């Protein structure tokens, strides 16, 4: 049998899952949920940024399985296995942004001299133009001063002088080109180098790939054209939640529910989404504002696109309030990159597995652990010795400090599973080699096996029950805010 003909195993248990974001690091998830699907039916699913893509794909596969399609998770794995070859073309920039996007991809994964040199060479056209302009300016100066080029010893004609003119010209032209791109062109392009949608005949960009993949997984190769919606998932008992950031209000949004009633402008969304999504939204006009659908009719693709809009890389998504004011949505990882506690209850009826993409700082050890194992045997502090490491650690602390602290509380470390990646694995490395991509996916496969082999829900639930009783005791003793009790049956504990 082929991979698509072989039926998926019938699950014997249920679980909830949450995925952390991480751009290309999300390749880790390619095999994780195919492994877990052998035992678990996925009921509640959440993710942010790259984790939102994984959440959408798993939701589509579970939807198809609940509809009687027993090959959905095989399709999911097959589509994800093809990702390494597609990643380099996922972010296609307009011509005036291509050099800047190539440079960003070169320099983002690491800080090696070779990568910095490669990033600089992406701007060879403005550098060459500036150098020639500098030499031309030097020539005009010499002519104006009456300096003869036959006199090679003259300061303005000598090689050092010509070289200096070329360097100054190249630097000035490059600075002007970059400043224009960043300060003028980027705001006009919704603060992103790439739309994420290829309206032409070229290879699929990231939004197009997500749409094609979700549709094929959910409805089969010859399935329906109408996009998968949150209502479709809810009809099969699947609760999908996607984290996005409302930059205009500086707050987190849990989609499909928006914090305010909103509309969209079809001309703006046409740049970002495939035609099938616009047809589903059925705008009343191509230019005027149209109402966004209610949560149950909201397309999964639209929510994922809002969540992955990494500022500077992928254009943010504009929506409009009923007053007409423009609001922009960006990467969910800006406000919450790892919503591990989004489905939490004091005493859960089924496990919630949270998957963390952790950074490995030196040392060789197991690449897959639970958080509790990582704390006991493998976690290492970051050695902050340079200004760069200090600033980066400061950003991480501001962005993730509260989440990382909460991860350590109570029984959480037993149900948070981590894939440990080095600094040059994943991230913005969209052009990684096939071997590195296979390594990332193998970590994900090990991650799923680790859950199946190591997690004991009976023991975990007992620990949660003990922790819940302690919280109730603290509350009754007046040592705890009543808002911290998030279970409706705390009185029975």
C-alpha positions as CSV (number, residue, x, y, z in Angstrom):
1,X,0.0,0.0,0.0
2,X,1.1,3.6,-0.6
3,X,1.3,6.1,2.3
4,X,-2.1,7.6,1.3
5,X,-3.8,4.2,1.0
6,X,-2.7,2.9,4.4
7,X,-5.4,3.6,7.0
8,X,-4.4,5.6,10.1
9,X,-4.7,3.7,13.5
10,X,-7.8,4.2,15.5
11,X,-7.1,6.4,18.6
12,X,-7.9,5.0,22.0
13,X,-7.6,8.2,24.1
14,X,-8.2,12.0,23.7
15,X,-5.8,14.9,24.3
16,X,-5.3,18.6,23.8
17,X,-2.2,20.0,22.2
18,X,-0.4,23.4,22.1
19,X,2.5,24.3,19.8
20,X,5.1,27.0,20.2
21,X,6.1,29.2,17.3
22,X,9.6,29.4,15.7
23,X,9.5,30.0,11.8
24,X,11.5,27.2,10.2
25,X,11.9,25.4,13.5
26,X,8.3,24.4,13.1
27,X,9.6,21.6,10.8
28,X,10.0,19.7,14.1
29,X,6.2,19.2,14.2
30,X,6.1,17.5,10.7
31,X,6.1,14.0,12.2
32,X,5.1,14.6,15.9
33,X,1.3,14.4,15.4
34,X,1.4,11.5,13.0
35,X,3.0,9.5,15.9
36,X,0.6,10.8,18.5
37,X,-2.4,10.1,16.3
38,X,-1.8,6.4,16.7
39,X,-3.2,6.8,20.3
40,X,-4.9,10.1,20.6
41,X,-7.8,11.9,19.2
42,X,-7.1,15.7,19.2
43,X,-9.9,17.6,20.8
44,X,-8.5,21.1,21.6
45,X,-5.6,22.5,19.6
46,X,-3.8,25.8,19.8
47,X,-0.7,27.5,18.4
48,X,1.0,30.7,17.7
49,X,3.0,31.8,14.7
50,X,4.6,28.7,13.2
51,X,2.7,26.7,15.8
52,X,-0.5,28.1,14.4
53,X,0.4,26.5,11.0
54,X,0.9,23.1,12.8
55,X,-2.3,23.6,14.7
56,X,-4.3,24.2,11.5
57,X,-2.8,21.1,9.8
58,X,-3.5,18.8,12.7
59,X,-7.1,20.2,13.1
60,X,-7.7,19.5,9.3
61,X,-6.4,16.0,9.7
62,X,-8.5,15.3,12.8
63,X,-11.6,16.8,11.1
64,X,-11.1,14.4,8.1
65,X,-10.6,11.5,10.5
66,X,-13.8,12.3,12.3
67,X,-15.6,12.5,9.0
68,X,-14.5,8.9,8.3
69,X,-11.3,9.5,6.3
70,X,-8.7,7.1,7.7
71,X,-5.8,8.4,5.6
72,X,-5.8,12.1,6.7
73,X,-2.7,11.9,9.0
74,X,-0.8,10.0,6.2
75,X,-1.6,13.0,3.9
76,X,-0.5,15.3,6.6
77,X,2.9,13.6,6.9
78,X,3.4,13.4,3.2
79,X,2.7,17.1,2.7
80,X,5.1,18.0,5.6
81,X,7.8,15.8,4.3
82,X,8.0,17.9,1.1
83,X,8.5,21.1,3.1
84,X,12.3,21.3,3.0
85,X,12.3,21.7,-0.8
86,X,9.6,24.3,-0.6
87,X,10.8,26.5,2.2
88,X,13.3,28.6,0.2
89,X,10.5,29.9,-2.0
90,X,8.0,30.5,0.8
91,X,8.7,34.2,1.1
92,X,8.7,35.8,-2.3
93,X,9.5,39.5,-2.3
94,X,8.6,42.2,-4.8
95,X,11.6,43.2,-7.0
96,X,12.6,46.2,-4.9
97,X,12.7,44.1,-1.7
98,X,14.4,40.9,-3.0
99,X,18.0,41.9,-2.0
100,X,16.8,43.0,1.4
101,X,14.9,39.7,2.0
102,X,17.9,37.6,0.8
103,X,20.2,39.5,3.2
104,X,17.8,39.0,6.1
105,X,17.7,35.2,5.5
106,X,21.5,35.1,5.2
107,X,22.1,37.0,8.4
108,X,19.3,35.9,10.7
109,X,20.3,32.3,11.5
110,X,23.8,33.1,12.8
111,X,26.4,35.7,13.2
112,X,29.3,34.1,11.3
113,X,31.5,36.3,9.1
114,X,30.7,34.2,6.0
115,X,27.0,34.9,6.5
116,X,27.5,38.6,7.0
117,X,29.6,38.7,3.9
118,X,26.9,36.9,2.0
119,X,24.3,39.3,3.3
120,X,26.3,42.3,2.1
121,X,26.8,40.8,-1.3
122,X,23.0,40.6,-1.7
123,X,23.3,44.4,-2.3
124,X,25.9,44.2,-5.1
125,X,23.8,46.4,-7.4
126,X,23.6,49.5,-5.2
127,X,27.2,48.9,-4.1
128,X,28.4,48.7,-7.6
129,X,26.3,51.7,-8.7
130,X,27.6,53.7,-5.7
131,X,31.2,52.8,-6.4
132,X,30.9,53.8,-10.1
133,X,29.2,57.1,-9.0
134,X,32.1,57.7,-6.6
135,X,34.6,57.2,-9.3
136,X,32.7,59.4,-11.6
137,X,32.5,62.1,-9.0
138,X,36.2,61.9,-8.4
139,X,36.8,62.2,-12.2
140,X,34.7,65.4,-12.3
141,X,36.6,66.8,-9.3
142,X,39.9,66.1,-11.0
143,X,38.7,67.7,-14.2
144,X,37.5,70.8,-12.3
145,X,40.8,71.1,-10.5
146,X,42.8,70.5,-13.7
147,X,44.5,67.4,-12.3
148,X,45.9,65.2,-15.1
149,X,45.3,61.5,-14.8
150,X,48.8,61.0,-16.3
151,X,50.2,62.3,-13.0
152,X,49.7,59.1,-11.0
153,X,51.4,60.6,-8.0
154,X,48.7,63.2,-7.5
155,X,46.6,62.5,-4.3
156,X,43.3,62.6,-6.1
157,X,44.4,60.3,-8.9
158,X,46.5,57.8,-6.9
159,X,45.0,54.4,-6.2
160,X,44.2,55.1,-2.6
161,X,42.2,58.2,-3.6
162,X,40.2,56.3,-6.2
163,X,39.6,53.4,-3.8
164,X,38.4,55.9,-1.1
165,X,36.0,57.5,-3.7
166,X,34.6,54.1,-4.6
167,X,34.1,53.1,-1.0
168,X,32.4,56.4,-0.1
169,X,30.2,56.2,-3.1
170,X,29.2,52.6,-2.5
171,X,28.5,53.2,1.2
172,X,26.4,56.3,0.5
173,X,24.4,54.7,-2.2
174,X,23.8,51.6,-0.1
175,X,22.7,53.7,2.9
176,X,20.3,55.7,0.7
177,X,18.9,52.5,-0.9
178,X,18.3,50.8,2.5
179,X,16.9,53.9,4.1
180,X,14.4,54.3,1.2
181,X,13.4,50.7,1.4
182,X,12.9,50.7,5.2
183,X,11.5,54.2,5.7
184,X,9.4,54.7,2.6
185,X,8.7,51.4,0.8
186,X,8.2,49.1,3.8
187,X,5.4,51.1,5.4
188,X,3.6,51.2,2.0
189,X,3.9,47.4,1.9
190,X,2.3,46.7,5.3
191,X,5.6,46.5,7.0
192,X,6.6,43.2,5.3
193,X,9.1,42.2,2.6
194,X,6.8,39.5,1.4
195,X,3.1,39.3,0.8
196,X,3.0,35.5,1.5
197,X,0.8,35.1,-1.5
198,X,1.9,34.6,-5.1
199,X,-0.8,35.7,-7.4
200,X,1.2,34.7,-10.5
201,X,2.1,31.3,-11.9
202,X,5.2,30.7,-9.9
203,X,5.7,28.3,-7.0
204,X,3.3,28.6,-4.0
205,X,4.2,31.1,-1.4
206,X,3.5,30.3,2.3
207,X,-0.1,31.4,2.4
208,X,-0.9,29.5,-0.8
209,X,0.8,26.4,0.5
210,X,-1.1,26.5,3.8
211,X,-4.4,26.9,1.9
212,X,-3.7,24.0,-0.5
213,X,-2.4,21.7,2.4
214,X,-5.3,22.4,4.8
215,X,-7.8,21.8,2.0
216,X,-6.2,18.6,0.8
217,X,-5.8,17.2,4.3
218,X,-9.4,18.1,5.3
219,X,-11.2,17.2,2.2
220,X,-9.0,15.0,0.1
221,X,-7.1,15.6,-3.1
222,X,-10.4,16.2,-5.0
223,X,-12.2,17.9,-2.0
224,X,-14.3,21.1,-1.8
225,X,-13.1,24.5,-2.9
226,X,-14.7,26.4,0.1
227,X,-12.1,27.0,2.8
228,X,-12.1,25.0,6.0
229,X,-13.8,27.1,8.8
230,X,-13.8,27.0,12.6
231,X,-17.5,25.9,12.4
232,X,-16.5,22.9,10.3
233,X,-14.1,21.9,13.1
234,X,-16.5,22.6,15.9
235,X,-19.1,20.3,14.2
236,X,-16.6,17.4,14.8
237,X,-15.8,18.4,18.4
238,X,-12.5,20.2,17.6
239,X,-11.7,23.4,19.4
240,X,-9.0,25.3,17.4
241,X,-7.6,28.5,18.9
242,X,-5.0,30.6,17.0
243,X,-3.0,33.4,18.8
244,X,-2.5,36.7,16.9
245,X,-1.3,40.1,18.0
246,X,-3.4,43.2,17.5
247,X,-0.7,45.8,17.1
248,X,-3.0,48.7,17.0
249,X,-4.3,47.9,20.5
250,X,-1.1,46.2,21.7
251,X,-2.9,43.1,22.9
252,X,-3.2,39.4,22.2
253,X,-6.2,38.1,20.3
254,X,-7.5,34.5,20.5
255,X,-9.0,33.7,17.1
256,X,-11.5,33.1,15.7
257,X,-13.0,35.6,18.1
258,X,-11.9,39.2,17.5
259,X,-11.8,41.7,20.3
260,X,-14.0,44.1,18.3
261,X,-16.4,43.8,15.5
262,X,-14.4,44.3,12.3
263,X,-14.5,44.6,8.5
264,X,-12.0,44.0,5.7
265,X,-11.3,45.8,2.5
266,X,-11.2,43.3,-0.4
267,X,-8.5,45.2,-2.3
268,X,-6.2,44.9,0.7
269,X,-6.9,41.2,1.4
270,X,-6.6,40.3,-2.3
271,X,-2.9,41.0,-2.0
272,X,-2.6,38.5,0.8
273,X,-5.0,35.6,0.2
274,X,-5.9,33.2,-2.6
275,X,-9.1,33.8,-4.6
276,X,-11.0,30.9,-2.8
277,X,-10.9,32.8,0.5
278,X,-12.2,36.0,-1.0
279,X,-15.0,34.1,-2.7
280,X,-16.0,32.5,0.6
281,X,-16.0,35.9,2.3
282,X,-18.3,37.2,-0.5
283,X,-17.6,40.9,-0.2
284,X,-20.4,43.2,-1.2
285,X,-18.0,45.5,-3.1
286,X,-14.4,45.2,-4.4
287,X,-13.5,48.6,-2.9
288,X,-15.8,49.3,0.1
289,X,-15.5,47.7,3.5
290,X,-17.2,44.3,4.0
291,X,-18.1,42.6,7.2
292,X,-15.9,39.8,8.5
293,X,-17.9,36.5,9.1
294,X,-18.8,35.4,12.6
295,X,-16.4,33.1,14.4
296,X,-18.1,29.8,13.3
297,X,-17.8,30.9,9.6
298,X,-14.3,32.4,10.0
299,X,-11.8,30.6,7.7
300,X,-8.9,28.8,9.4
301,X,-6.6,30.1,6.7
302,X,-7.4,33.7,7.6
303,X,-6.7,33.1,11.3
304,X,-3.3,31.4,10.6
305,X,-2.3,34.2,8.2
306,X,-3.0,36.8,10.9
307,X,-0.9,34.8,13.4
308,X,2.2,34.3,11.1
309,X,2.5,37.9,10.0
310,X,6.1,38.4,11.3
311,X,6.7,42.2,11.0
312,X,9.5,43.0,8.6
313,X,9.3,39.6,6.9
314,X,5.6,39.0,6.1
315,X,3.1,41.8,5.5
316,X,0.8,42.4,8.5
317,X,-2.9,42.0,7.9
318,X,-5.2,45.0,8.0
319,X,-8.8,45.0,9.2
320,X,-11.1,47.9,10.0
321,X,-13.3,48.7,12.9
322,X,-16.9,49.6,12.3
323,X,-15.9,53.2,12.6
324,X,-13.6,52.7,9.6
325,X,-10.4,53.0,11.6
326,X,-7.6,50.7,10.4
327,X,-6.2,48.0,12.7
328,X,-3.3,45.7,11.9
329,X,-2.7,42.2,13.0
330,X,0.8,40.6,13.3
331,X,2.7,37.6,14.6
332,X,1.0,36.0,17.6
333,X,4.5,35.3,19.0
334,X,4.9,39.0,19.8
335,X,2.4,38.7,22.7
336,X,2.2,35.0,23.4
337,X,4.5,32.5,21.5
338,X,3.7,29.6,23.7
339,X,0.1,29.5,25.1
340,X,0.7,26.3,27.0
341,X,-2.0,27.0,29.6
342,X,-4.8,28.0,27.2
343,X,-6.9,24.9,27.9
344,X,-6.0,24.5,31.6
345,X,-8.3,23.3,34.2
346,X,-7.6,22.6,37.8
347,X,-8.2,18.9,37.4
348,X,-8.3,18.0,33.6
349,X,-10.4,15.2,32.2
350,X,-7.8,14.6,29.4
351,X,-4.1,15.6,29.1
352,X,-2.9,18.8,27.4
353,X,0.5,18.3,25.8
354,X,2.5,21.4,25.1
355,X,5.4,21.4,22.7
356,X,8.3,23.8,23.3
357,X,11.1,24.6,20.8
358,X,14.0,25.2,23.3
359,X,17.4,26.6,22.5
360,X,20.4,24.5,23.2
361,X,23.4,26.4,24.7
362,X,26.5,24.2,24.5
363,X,27.0,20.6,25.4
364,X,25.8,17.4,23.7
365,X,22.8,15.6,25.3
366,X,19.4,14.3,24.4
367,X,17.5,16.5,22.0
368,X,14.0,15.5,23.3
369,X,13.0,15.8,27.0
370,X,10.1,16.9,29.2
371,X,10.6,20.2,30.9
372,X,11.2,18.5,34.2
373,X,14.0,16.3,32.7
374,X,15.5,19.4,31.0
375,X,15.6,21.2,34.3
376,X,17.2,18.3,36.1
377,X,19.8,17.2,33.6
378,X,20.2,19.4,30.6
379,X,19.2,23.0,31.0
380,X,22.1,25.5,30.9
381,X,22.1,29.2,31.6
382,X,23.0,31.6,28.8
383,X,26.5,33.1,29.2
384,X,25.9,36.8,28.9
385,X,29.3,38.3,28.1
386,X,28.7,40.6,25.1
387,X,26.4,43.4,24.4
388,X,24.7,41.3,21.8
389,X,24.0,38.4,24.2
390,X,22.8,40.9,26.8
391,X,20.4,42.7,24.5
392,X,19.0,39.4,23.2
393,X,18.5,38.0,26.7
394,X,16.8,41.2,27.6
395,X,14.3,40.8,24.7
396,X,13.6,37.2,25.6
397,X,13.1,38.0,29.2
398,X,10.6,40.8,28.4
399,X,8.8,38.7,25.8
400,X,8.8,35.3,27.5
401,X,9.7,35.8,31.1
402,X,6.2,35.5,32.5
403,X,5.4,32.4,30.4
404,X,8.7,30.6,31.3
405,X,8.0,31.3,35.0
406,X,4.5,29.9,34.7
407,X,5.8,26.8,32.9
408,X,7.7,25.8,36.1
409,X,4.7,25.8,38.3
410,X,3.0,22.7,39.7
411,X,2.8,19.6,37.5
412,X,3.4,21.7,34.3
413,X,6.9,20.5,33.7
414,X,5.7,16.9,33.3
415,X,3.4,17.7,30.3
416,X,5.6,20.2,28.5
417,X,7.8,18.4,26.0
418,X,10.8,20.1,24.5
419,X,12.8,19.7,21.3
420,X,16.3,21.2,22.0
421,X,17.7,23.0,18.9
422,X,21.0,24.7,18.4
423,X,21.2,28.4,17.4
424,X,21.8,27.4,13.7
425,X,18.9,24.9,13.5
426,X,15.6,26.3,12.3
427,X,14.8,29.9,13.0
428,X,15.1,32.0,9.8
429,X,17.2,29.4,8.0
430,X,14.8,28.8,5.2
431,X,17.4,27.4,2.9
432,X,18.7,24.7,5.2
433,X,20.1,21.5,3.6
434,X,18.1,18.3,3.4
435,X,20.1,16.7,6.1
436,X,19.4,19.4,8.6
437,X,15.7,19.4,7.7
438,X,15.6,15.6,8.2
439,X,17.3,16.1,11.6
440,X,14.6,18.5,12.7
441,X,11.8,16.2,11.6
442,X,13.5,13.3,13.4
443,X,13.5,15.3,16.6
444,X,9.7,15.8,16.1
445,X,9.2,12.1,15.6
446,X,11.2,11.4,18.8
447,X,9.0,14.1,20.5
448,X,5.9,12.1,19.7
449,X,7.4,8.8,20.9
450,X,8.6,10.5,24.1
451,X,5.0,11.4,24.9
452,X,3.7,7.9,24.2
453,X,6.5,6.3,26.3
454,X,6.9,8.7,29.2
455,X,3.6,10.4,30.0
456,X,1.4,8.9,32.7
457,X,-1.9,10.8,32.8
458,X,-3.2,9.0,35.9
459,X,-0.1,10.2,37.9
460,X,-0.3,13.7,36.3
461,X,-4.0,14.1,37.2
462,X,-3.3,13.0,40.7
463,X,-0.6,15.7,41.0
464,X,-3.0,18.2,39.6
465,X,-5.7,17.2,42.1
466,X,-3.2,17.7,45.0
467,X,-2.1,21.1,43.6
468,X,-5.8,22.1,43.2
469,X,-6.6,21.2,46.8
470,X,-3.7,23.2,48.0
471,X,-4.9,26.2,46.0
472,X,-8.4,25.8,47.5
473,X,-6.9,25.7,51.0
474,X,-4.9,28.8,50.3
475,X,-8.0,30.5,49.0
476,X,-10.0,29.5,52.1
477,X,-7.2,30.8,54.3
478,X,-7.3,34.2,52.5
479,X,-3.9,33.8,50.9
480,X,-5.2,33.6,47.3
481,X,-7.2,35.8,44.9
482,X,-10.5,34.0,44.1
483,X,-9.9,34.8,40.4
484,X,-7.1,32.3,40.5
485,X,-9.6,29.5,40.9
486,X,-10.5,28.7,37.3
487,X,-12.5,25.5,37.8
488,X,-16.3,25.6,38.3
489,X,-16.2,22.7,40.8
490,X,-13.5,23.9,43.3
491,X,-15.9,23.4,46.2
492,X,-15.9,19.7,45.6
493,X,-12.1,19.4,46.0
